[in-house]
Amino acid sequence: MTDIQAVMTRVTRTEMVGEHLVRVSVAGAELWNLPWGPAGPGPRADAYFKVLIPAPGCEHVAVDTSDMSHWRQEFLSRPESERGWIRTYTLRDARVLTGGFRDPTEHVPEMDIDVVVHEDEDHGGLGPGAKWGSELSPGDTVQLMVPSASGTWWAGWDEQRALNNQVVVAGDETALPAAAAIVDCVDRSVSLRAGTADKSGAPQSLHVAVEVPTEGDATLSAGPAVLSRGVERDGEIHLTLESGTELTWTWLTRGTTSERNERLESWLRQELEGHVVTARHAASSCEEGEEESGDFVWATADAAGQGPYWFLAAESSAVKSLRRMCVSHGVRKTDISFMGYWKRGRATE
Ligand SMILES: Cc1cc2nc3c(=O)[nH]c(=O)nc-3n(C[C@H](O)[C@H](O)[C@H](O)COP(=O)(O)OP(=O)(O)OC[C@H]3O[C@@H](n4cnc5c(N)ncnc54)[C@H](O)[C@@H]3O)c2cc1C
């Protein structure tokens, strides 16, 4: 028994929700087999899955579903020209769609995937994921690797850690879908655990900043649904969520004048200065050698921790630098989740 399964879906619609962000909506009866729980299809904070992108000329990526414990090894053993690509994307939102593809009375889950249409900053051209997202049309098939119905959502977000706490979320455009889904779930009190509506999951405050390429990416449709209810003050959007959480949402645009991560770093510095860090122990524990090395930059906060919860997701070196800044301001490493969503100059599964 493995906790992963391959499901086949079809594109229902695509829409540019930002200058560099395309929303791909996919639906299909096989999506019922996800761990929605009694709450049914809807957003799940920071839940992610894998998309299987076929090689040119192939309709699907061949997956031997009879033994899912070996699918990845089997996939990687094939020649690159045949196998296609695996890429990771976030479940931005979901719902039940009435009127399936053939039967107007059918009810099937529909999920939104927000794909950043990025250029390779070093070599030019679109990565396979960006190209895939920007070329899809309604009716195209989309193959996903998702958790099985009896499993749990894959997510870096720890709602227990966020409970009654001060939470800071900082990310780049690839983490915008995760940040927006987190806000939607806190607002609607939707839990990642068994999909139950769980009022206890509410943070006291949620300060979110997302750095996006241009003003055209800081749109109401790309952000969480609640932003339209917010009040803008000094470049920040403020509102009290249905859960009672005080939300502050900040769009940071790089435009042509800022380097990647520059605006996020200066926002985080201000945020850190506004926080009372109770245990000023950590400056000495931020030695370089301890940081993650290699491709995988991913560590989650200690589930039993008590201090404010810092959730950082962006390009790998950017996120390491954000985490270093937190630690040098006295934040305990165990209060920080930091996740490299992609790595500059390298393809990332
Ligand atoms: C848990 C998780 C959730 C994620 N959710 C989302 C999501 O919802 N939406 C989303 O768009 N991405 C998301 N990502 C990031 C996405 O998986 C990567 O950006 C991935 O590299 C894109 O694949 P690609 O084929 O387009 O580029 P790749 O083939 O991986 O890379 C090609 C080149 O493009 C560069 N590159 C990759 N991504 C970017 C970028 N965004 N901007 C600039 N250069 C880039 C690489 O460094 C490389 O040089 C997520 C990643 C993780 C780990």
The ligand as a Gaussian input file, in Angstrom:
#p B3LYP/6-31G(d) Opt

LIG

0 1
 C        5.916000      22.377000      -2.731000
 C        6.064000      23.197000      -4.003000
 C        4.972000      23.867000      -4.504000
 C        5.095000      24.640000      -5.665000
 N        3.996000      25.273000      -6.157000
 C        4.087000      25.991000      -7.296000
 C        2.930000      26.614000      -7.869000
 O        1.815000      26.477000      -7.376000
 N        3.101000      27.341000      -9.012000
 C        4.335000      27.468000      -9.619000
 O        4.425000      28.108000     -10.667000
 N        5.437000      26.881000      -9.101000
 C        5.338000      26.140000      -7.978000
 N        6.441000      25.527000      -7.463000
 C        7.728000      25.771000      -8.113000
 C        7.908000      24.948000      -9.385000
 O        7.838000      23.576000      -9.048000
 C        9.289000      25.322000      -9.979000
 O        9.336000      26.684000     -10.338000
 C        9.670000      24.457000     -11.157000
 O       11.064000      24.573000     -11.333000
 C        9.012000      24.896000     -12.445000
 O        9.366000      23.962000     -13.444000
 P        9.781000      24.403000     -14.904000
 O        9.759000      23.155000     -15.701000
 O        8.979000      25.554000     -15.355000
 O       11.289000      24.893000     -14.755000
 P       12.569000      23.954000     -14.533000
 O       12.775000      23.026000     -15.680000
 O       12.489000      23.336000     -13.181000
 O       13.709000      25.023000     -14.538000
 C       14.197000      25.589000     -15.775000
 C       14.960000      26.857000     -15.428000
 O       14.041000      27.842000     -14.996000
 C       14.389000      28.291000     -13.694000
 N       13.136000      28.482000     -12.929000
 C       12.325000      27.543000     -12.405000
 N       11.257000      28.121000     -11.826000
 C       11.412000      29.450000     -11.994000
 C       10.639000      30.594000     -11.653000
 N        9.456000      30.475000     -11.028000
 N       11.097000      31.821000     -12.006000
 C       12.271000      31.964000     -12.669000
 N       13.053000      30.923000     -13.043000
 C       12.612000      29.697000     -12.713000
 C       15.279000      27.201000     -13.101000
 O       16.162000      27.728000     -12.182000
 C       15.988000      26.663000     -14.319000
 O       17.104000      27.466000     -14.644000
 C        6.347000      24.732000      -6.322000
 C        7.438000      24.015000      -5.833000
 C        7.298000      23.261000      -4.675000
 C        8.488000      22.496000      -4.165000

